[in-house]
Amino acid sequence: MAKRIRAIDAADFLDDHLDHVIKDVQKEQLKRIKKKTPVASGRARRGWRIKGHDIINKVSYVKFLEFGTRYMRPIAMVKTTALETEAIVKKVVAKIGDNK
């Protein structure tokens, strides 16, 4: 059964854990993006990094993998992971809440 949380408790929780939540969400997003990145040489998969609040990849052809071309369908690693962000946040917050 779902546990009820008062709004003030949720706000206190976020104040105490926001940086940790953001870092853990980024790590999970990075893991999922890497997993979805196709591997021929492995260069594109190895190129993913967290820089500040962004997940980046400086490999020149990664944009073609993400968005496709007229000859290749898009893989959309970042887009599909972005659509999963709400579930990722819930997973991270639940994990932190269990460790409390």
Secondary structure, 3 states (H helix, E strand, C coil): CCCCCCHHHHHHHHHHHHHHHHHHHHHHHHHHHHHHCCCCCCHHHHCEEEECCEEEECCCCHHHHHHCCCCCCCCCHHHHHHHCHHHHHHHHHHHHHHHC
